[in-house]
């Protein structure tokens, strides 16, 4: 049997009448809104290859909200160009952030992005795809660390970590390891005094718990993840003796006011949306991709191999309605597991790949791949020439790059091969706005979606809590999104 160790405080049955009204501005953490100088505890997250575009981030900032630019898959030059354009648009100190992706294979690339961010005074990053804390991330976080009049560490760079596993979250809830700090001191990237302060400072200000999201996802359940992460946050604060609690937000599956309300009820300090913003005017993808996205329901996504982690079998959640990409991507992975080289694949299957999947010969695919890697990473081709299975992986990975490019450019002849990262939240959003002007994505704007979700969530929560108190009678479901 379970033993009850604490008794909940008695509820004042009259308190509901006099309780302050729930508003969009009051949802979530006031500290989050103050720290980031935003109107709502609401964020639009980064989406790779600039799908979370300059226009999207700028529009969020101009509306007094915050968005993160999607840097994944972009060159350093394109990231810097986008950053400068955002700063030009948000020239009155409005908040924005940039995506920072872990790169364990080429840490110098991650380091170069951090150098550029520090050079341009970027104060907020969304740290994603981290399985371990890297020197580059520590260097960004702790840059310029100092003490306040009471001798407490003060950092100037904000890190929001996107996590889906407690063991990864724990690394961001704690200070960096002494080994990592000493490594930076030895490399003269940090002073001993800064390292001493950093050893008392958690790696993140905000941890965003990512449930069933588009793209890379563990298909987590928010109602299970959030309580576990909140408990971990509270325990770590006590064990580490940190002055300020780290804020914990919710992402994944958030596409309706009901989902926003559920996240805040679970204890989220803020919410982050992704998929719903991909189907807006500002999103950096093609009109044809948006047409497909605007027509999906909650069941119209599937899991497929991830092109950037193809060999290890990592998965991404993608659009399935109207495209063949998930089936074809899974077929390629099955072939990779079954055979040791391209030459071992039977002739009929090879012909199918060339005519239906790639629409060119496997030899042409490899030559194109070879030309690219000889420019950027010649060691990959050296390895492929010695390892037939790795050569096969390079050929198959071409399809994933190609399918992304088709979707972003909106190449109609390649529509069935579109790779579009998406979660069921967008399907839920589409159903919510059905029959309203927002059914057409050309009327959807990222900032207006955010404001509408927050305002409708506040109405929903206010109504439900009053019903729980017995102040009003149940009134049915929330109205559809207004025009």
Secondary structure, DSSP 8 states (H G I E B T S, - for coil): ------------TTHHHHS----GGGSS-HHHHHHHT-SSSEEE---TTTTS-HHHHHHHHHTT-EEEE--TT--HHHHHHHHHHHHHHSTT----EEEEE--SS-HHHHHHHHHHHHHTT--EEEEES-SS--HHHHHHHHTT-EE-TTS-EE--SEEEEEESSHHHHHHHHSB--HHHHHHHHHTTSS-HHHHHHHTTSBS-SEEEEE-S-SEE-----HHHHHHHHHHHHHHHHHHHT-SS--EEEEESS--SHHHHHHHHHTT-SEEEE-HHHHTSTTSSS-HHHHHHHTT--TT-EEEEE-GGGTTTT-EEEEE-TT--HHHHHHHHHHHHHH-SSGGGS-HHHHHHIIIIIISS-HHHHHHHHHHHHHHH-HHHHHHHHH-HHHHHHHHHHHHHHHHHHHHHHT-GGGGGG---B--HHHHHHHHHHTTSGGGSGGG--HHHHHHHHHHHHHHHHHHHHHHHTTSS----S------
